[in-house]
Amino acid sequence: MAIDRYKLVTGHNPVLEKVDVDSPLTVGNGEFAFTADVTGLQTLYREYEETCPLCTMSQWGWHTQPVSKERYAYTLDDLVMTEFDYNGRKVIYPKNAAEGNEEVYEWLRKNPHRLNLARIGLEYRDKEIQAEQLDGVHQELDLYQGILKSRFTLDQALCEVETCCDSESDSLGIRVSSPLLADGGLTVALGFPYGSPNKSASDFGQPKRHTTEVLAQEEGWVVLRRTLDRDVYYVVIRTGKEVGATILEHRVVLGTNAEEMILFVGFSLENPLEKSNRNTDWEEIRANSIRYWKEFWEEGAILQMHNSPDPKARELERRMILSMYLLAINSCGSAPPQETGLTCNSWYGKMHLEMYFWHCAWAPLWGHTELLERSLPWYMEHLPEARENAARNSYKGARWPKMIALGGVDSPSKVAPMLLWQQPHIIFMLELCYRANHDSAFQKKYWQLVKETADFMADIAVYNAQKDCYELVAPVIPVQECHRPNETLNPAFEVSYWKITLEIAARWGRELSEEYDPKWEEVSGKMAGLTAEEGVYLAHEKCPLTYTVYNHDHPSMLMSYGVLRDDRCDPDTMGRSLDKILECWNYPSLWGWDFAVMAMTAVRLGNPSLAIDILLKDTPKNDYVVSGNNRQKLRKDLPLYLPGNGSLMLALSLMAGGYEGCEKKTPGFPEGWVVEAEGLPKYI
């Protein structure tokens, strides 16, 4: 019998009965997202600001703060690079802030930064509403329809708000119902901030540094042009004829004499007066949302666990359903996401390409290859920047950086420029897409991307004649970022990832009858392996203190067997490594996706009960709040951490779908669990 997906999904609708600043709820479409408090809008903005800010964000919404009145921007050419010795020659990276160059360093880190497009909230009697004024709160996010339904009382009067995001544009539909509207006491206000690199992506204290210009105002229709330095975007507000708009410096206040107000609020980089006007209204947005989410839930793969006698099953299922929703609205857009997606800023709103894997690799395994494909053109378009990044140190091919804005240019950082593990992601993820569709046209389309990525990988590997192997040598910072770049040799996960993805690249070349560098196969066939000592795997070849001094941050040696399947790994040695990590690792230092790594390793080692326990371990960075967001409790800058959600989805695909060479059905679940899976293929 087919799984009743409506019942499964709606059974995990998040519900709030009180103000919860840790768990605002979000509607979105992958390109645009709106995060709301319990009023369904951003009414209590100031009360959420320090915990999980209420933002309105898009893929295109970025701001650059000029260096000065005389100069707009710095570039990497203005930065004093840090020099390193790489196998006997000089290489340079934007790693350390040189004396006298600190301003350039910090400006490049913080600019461009993602922008909060607007605050949209309720006001009462021309004043901001406070949380203590609300009673009878009940809010539910209908996951199957993508509609946020909020109910509360204010001044003893019932207020109801429905909020949804258009699936086809960067637009919101909002319906507010209350008797308080009719006498003008309850209004909806839009406020526009200056840009900021901080968590809220907003600075409401700089009114003179930006402008809000009225381009058109007619009955039921307002068009605004927002200008922040050289950045410009447009806002369209459509209402019923009975709604009046009062426009102030950076505010629009909407009032009515009816008991219902229906709004359309759209955002765009293009002037809506200069293009054909799509006359979208509330009913159309609502219908688009309902159609999109029904298709999303019905057409992909799904997993049902709640009929199991173990009470852990329902919580794991809740995390799965909510993670799938959150990843679709935050992580699966036209560009790689930042770690907090379109909810709020992390690291100035910049994208971290080493997290791209955790955000999006789950999608083709869950029947949603189209979600990952949205961002693949970004990689193709930014091959020139990646080539330049490689050529800076005379490497072949394209080198993908870690920390970037939309333009794909490396950002200064003590860690980011030294990382390598983001490089093979695109090859591995393209392979997951190809396995999902087996379309040679897909391979052909992205062959150049695979080729140039692999060219760099083969070129940076160093041949050691004495060992007759290729190595990844200093300077490099591995997945586990606490290691010194000049002391790291052959980091565990990276050497496995190099071997496996260069094999994939060469196979694509053969299947497409394309020319490729024979060094790919040479490096892959002779790539250094993991280093073992005293029966356990080390973080890298020169790290005998892996389990004493370096027993914190990511236990990345497990990734070679759990996330990947490096056949050179010995299962017994990997098993002892996992046991030792569980025994001695500093759990508060782990990140959200580390639990999936450990669980995937446990599954391949034949211990599904341990995998379940690890996925649900009660520890600060494995916390999943009511919204489903993976909150990193010990970090105020990460009220949500989408790589944790994405890693959970990847782990569950392995646990339910199995993996190559495993014939056991649902190998990641213990005996006695009732697990029903539809559409999940075998993982690599």
FENPEMO-V278662 format. One line per field, one symbol per residue. ss: DSSP state (2 for helix, 1 for strand, 0 for the rest). phi: phi as a letter, one per 30 degrees, with the letter a starting at -180 (. if undefined). burial: + if it has 24 or more other C-alpha atoms within 12 Angstrom, else -. A space follows every 10 residues. Layout:
BEGIN
ss = ???
phi = ???
burial = ???
END
This chain:
BEGIN
ss = 0000222222 0000110000 0000111100 0111110000 0000222200 0000011100 0110000000 0000022200 0111110011 1110000000 0222222222 0011000011 1111001100 2221111111 1100001111 1111001111 1111100000 1111111122 2200011111 1001000000 0010002221 1111111100 1111111100 1111111110 0011111000 1111110001 1111111100 0222000000 0222222222 2222222220 0111000000 0222222222 2222222222 0000000000 0000002220 1122222222 0222200022 2222222222 2022222222 2000000000 0011000000 0000022210 0000222222 2222222002 2222222222 2222222222 0111000011 1000001000 0000222000 0222222222 2222222222 2200000022 2222201000 0110011000 0000000000 0000022222 0000000000 2222222222 2222002220 0002222222 2222000222 2222200002 2211000001 1000000000 0222222222 2222222010 0000000000 0000011100 0010
phi = .ddddddddd dcedbccadb ddbdcbcabj cabbcbdddi bcdceddced cbecbcbbdc dbbcdeeadd bdbcbdddcd dccbcbhjbd bbbdccddei cdddeddddc bdbdcddacb bdbbhibddc eddcbhdbbb cdddcicccb bacbhicdbb bcbbcddcad bccbbcbadd ddcidcbcbc bccddadded hbbdcbddcb bbcdcabbdi abbcccbbhc cbbbbcbcbd ddcccccceb bbccbacccb bcbcbcbadc dddcbddddd bedddddddd dddddeddcd dabbbddddd dddddddedd dddddddddc cccdbedddc hccadbhiid dcddceeddb ddeddcibed dddecddedd dceedddddd decicdibcd dccbcddice cdadcedcdb ddddeddddd ddddddbhcd ddeddceddd ddddededdd dcdcddchac bccddacded ddddddccbh eedddddddd ddddeddeed dchcdbddde dddddcdecd ccahibdcda dcbdcecbdc daiddddddd ccdcbddddd eddddddded dddcdddddd ceddddeddd dddddibddd ededdcddae ccccdedjdd dcedbddbdb bdeddddedd dddddcdibe jccddhdcbd ejdcbcbbic dddd
burial = ----++-+++ ++++++-+++ ++++++++++ ++++++++++ +++++++++- ++++++++++ ++++++---- --++++--++ ++-+-+---- +++++++--- ---+++++++ ++++++++++ ++++---+++ +--+-+++++ ++++++++++ ++++---+++ +++++++-++ ++++++++++ +--+++++++ ++++++++++ ++++----++ ++++-----+ +++++++++- ++++++++++ --+++++--+ ++++++-+++ ++++++++++ -+-------+ ++-+++-+++ ++++-+++-+ ++++++---- -+++++++++ ++++++++++ ++++++++++ ++++++++++ ++++++++++ ++++++++++ ++++++-+++ -+++++++++ +-+-++++++ ++++++++++ ++++++++++ ++++++++++ ++++++---- -++--+++++ ++++++++++ +++------+ ++++++++++ +++++-++++ ++++++++++ +++++++++- -----++-++ ++++++++++ ++---+++++ +++--++--+ ++++++++++ ++++++-+++ +-++++++++ ++--++++++ ++++++++++ ++++++++++ +++++++-++ ++++++++++ +++---++++ ++++++++++ +++++++++- ----++++++ --+-++++++ ++++
END
